[in-house]
Amino acid sequence: MLLIPKNWAVFQHYKDRLPPWIKLHREILNDRVFMGLPIASKALAPLMWLLASESKNGSFDGSLDELVFRLHITPKEYQDGVKPLIDKGFFVVASGVLADCQQVAIPERETETERETKKIQTPDGVSADVWESFVAQRKASRAVITETVIKSIQREANKAGWTLEQAMAECAARGWRGFKAEWVTEKQTATQKAAANMNLLTRGMSGPKPAPFWAKPENLEVIHEEPKRLV
């Protein structure tokens, strides 16, 4: 799903360049509709404007998987924050607004994806098979592979105690466009809890059985006394 900010061509007009910053107009403080949005929406809006500045026409991938990865948010935060921005018209679904432009833009994005991917060599510690699967999955998702993407996956893999190869293999297998440590640590925690519960249930079952209370202790010294004779 492609999104474009409302009135982007009017407020963010740059010629043949993609600046590293955006204009944030003070009028937004007097916009009652914007100020009435949930906190999650007001926090995500500037980040989504920055994503829009990465393209000349202001359009960007607003899908769940892409924004969860790029903005480091949860699916719930996406639902709570992005939907009100679209419902109130601050971001428009670009499929209708830029129908003519998309016919040209999509092949260019695919070409850029192939060009960016060719620049990145197989990272150290990643096998050729895993790298090929990862590259194929990214191309199918029309997502570029950059040094920033690799570093982000490596950082999250380190948090989870995984190698970069393991993280890339998981992305390729699950069709993920990104990787977050919490996505796999939750699964690991559940597995560890199940193993701990099983240990509690089976504790002592494999060890030696204790002797019954009536068993004769081996180290007990028995004293034999002759009976006393009555006079």
C-alpha positions in Angstrom: 0.0 0.0 0.0 1.5 3.3 -1.1 0.7 6.4 1.0 1.3 10.1 0.3 1.0 13.0 2.8 -1.9 15.5 2.2 -0.8 18.5 0.1 2.8 17.1 -0.1 3.4 18.9 -3.4 2.5 22.2 -1.9 4.4 22.1 1.4 7.4 20.0 0.4 8.4 21.3 -3.0 12.0 20.3 -3.9 13.4 20.2 -7.4 15.4 17.1 -8.4 16.7 16.4 -5.0 15.9 14.4 -1.9 16.9 16.5 1.1 17.9 15.0 4.5 15.3 17.1 6.2 11.6 18.2 5.8 9.6 21.3 6.5 7.5 21.2 9.6 5.0 24.1 9.5 4.0 25.9 12.7 0.4 26.0 11.5 0.0 22.4 12.5 -0.3 23.6 16.2 -3.5 25.4 15.2 -4.9 22.4 13.3 -7.7 21.2 15.6 -8.2 18.0 13.6 -4.5 17.1 13.9 -4.3 18.1 17.6 -7.3 15.9 18.3 -5.6 12.8 17.0 -4.4 10.1 19.4 -0.9 10.5 20.8 0.3 7.5 18.7 -0.8 9.2 15.5 0.8 12.6 16.3 4.1 10.7 17.1 4.1 8.7 13.9 3.1 11.5 11.5 6.6 13.2 11.5 8.3 9.9 11.0 6.0 9.1 8.1 6.7 12.5 6.5 10.4 11.7 6.7 9.7 8.4 4.8 7.8 10.4 2.2 10.8 12.7 1.7 12.8 9.7 0.4 10.9 9.8 -2.9 10.4 12.7 -5.3 6.6 12.4 -5.4 6.2 11.8 -1.7 4.9 8.3 -1.9 6.2 5.5 0.3 5.3 2.0 1.3 2.8 2.2 4.2 2.2 -1.5 4.6 2.3 -3.1 8.1 5.5 -5.0 7.6 7.4 -2.1 6.1 6.4 0.5 8.8 6.9 -2.0 11.6 10.5 -2.5 10.4 11.4 1.1 9.3 9.8 2.8 12.4 10.6 0.1 14.9 7.0 -0.1 16.1 4.7 -2.9 17.0 1.7 -4.1 14.9 -0.6 -2.7 17.6 1.1 0.7 17.5 0.7 0.6 13.7 -3.1 0.0 14.0 -3.5 2.6 16.7 -1.5 5.3 15.0 -1.6 5.0 11.2 -5.3 4.3 10.8 -6.5 7.6 12.3 -4.0 9.5 10.1 -5.6 7.9 7.0 -9.2 8.3 8.2 -8.7 12.0 8.9 -7.1 12.6 5.5 -3.5 13.4 6.6 -2.2 10.6 4.5 -3.9 9.4 1.3 -3.7 6.0 -0.3 -1.6 6.8 -3.4 -3.1 4.1 -5.6 -5.8 6.5 -6.6 -4.0 9.8 -6.4 -0.8 8.7 -8.3 -2.3 6.1 -10.7 -0.5 7.6 -13.7 2.8 8.0 -11.9 2.9 4.5 -10.5 3.0 2.9 -14.0 6.4 4.5 -14.4 7.5 4.5 -10.8 7.2 0.7 -10.2 9.7 -0.4 -12.9 12.1 2.3 -11.6 11.8 0.9 -8.1 12.5 -2.6 -9.3 15.6 -1.4 -11.2 16.8 0.5 -8.1 16.3 -2.7 -6.0 18.4 -4.7 -8.4 21.1 -2.0 -8.5 21.2 -1.6 -4.8 21.4 -5.3 -4.2 24.3 -5.7 -6.5 26.4 -3.3 -4.5 26.0 -5.4 -1.3 28.4 -8.3 -1.0 27.6 -11.5 0.9 28.2 -10.5 4.6 30.8 -12.3 6.6 29.5 -15.4 8.3 26.6 -15.9 6.0 26.5 -18.9 3.7 25.8 -18.5 0.0 22.5 -20.5 0.2 21.1 -18.3 3.0 22.2 -15.1 1.3 20.6 -16.1 -2.0 17.3 -17.0 -0.2 17.4 -13.6 1.6 18.1 -11.7 -1.6 15.3 -13.5 -3.4 12.8 -12.8 -0.6 13.8 -9.1 -0.6 13.4 -8.8 -4.4 10.0 -10.5 -4.2 8.9 -7.9 -1.6 10.4 -5.1 -3.7 12.6 -4.1 -0.8 16.2 -2.9 -1.3 19.2 -4.3 0.5 21.5 -1.7 1.9 24.2 -1.5 4.5 21.7 0.1 6.8 19.3 -2.8 6.5 22.1 -5.4 7.1 23.3 -3.4 10.2 19.8 -3.2 11.6 19.3 -7.0 11.2 22.7 -7.6 12.8 21.9 -5.3 15.7 18.5 -7.1 16.4 20.2 -10.5 16.0 22.8 -9.6 18.6 20.0 -8.7 21.0 18.3 -12.1 20.5 21.6 -14.0 20.8 21.4 -15.0 17.1 23.9 -14.9 14.3 23.3 -12.7 11.3 22.9 -15.9 9.2 20.2 -17.3 11.5 18.3 -14.0 11.4 18.5 -13.8 7.6 17.4 -17.4 7.3 14.4 -16.7 9.6 13.5 -13.6 7.4 13.6 -15.7 4.2 11.6 -18.6 5.7 8.9 -16.3 7.2 8.8 -13.7 4.5 9.8 -10.9 6.9 11.0 -7.6 5.5 12.7 -6.9 8.8 13.9 -8.6 11.9 13.3 -7.7 15.6 14.7 -9.6 18.6 11.4 -9.6 20.4 9.8 -11.6 17.6 12.0 -14.6 18.3 12.8 -14.1 22.0 9.1 -14.5 22.9 9.2 -17.9 21.1 12.4 -18.9 22.9 11.0 -17.9 26.3 7.9 -20.0 25.8 10.1 -23.0 24.8 12.3 -22.5 27.9 9.3 -22.2 30.2 7.9 -25.5 28.8 11.3 -27.2 29.4 11.5 -25.9 32.9 8.0 -27.1 33.7 8.9 -30.6 32.3 11.9 -30.7 34.6 9.8 -29.9 37.6 7.4 -32.7 36.7 10.1 -35.3 36.2 12.4 -34.3 39.0 13.6 -37.3 40.9 12.0 -39.9 38.6 15.4 -40.9 37.1 17.4 -40.8 40.3 17.8 -43.7 42.9 14.8 -44.4 45.0 15.1 -43.5 48.7 15.3 -46.5 51.2 12.1 -47.1 53.1 11.9 -46.0 56.7 12.0 -49.5 58.0 15.3 -50.3 56.2 18.2 -51.2 58.5 20.9 -48.5 58.3 24.2 -49.9 57.3 26.2 -47.9 59.8 24.1 -48.7 62.8 26.2 -50.5 65.4 24.4 -53.4 67.1 25.4 -54.0 70.7 24.8 -57.6 72.0 24.3 -57.9 75.8 23.8 -61.1 77.7 20.6 -61.2 79.7 21.0 -60.7 83.5 20.3 -63.7 85.7 17.8 -63.2 88.5 19.0 -64.2 92.0 
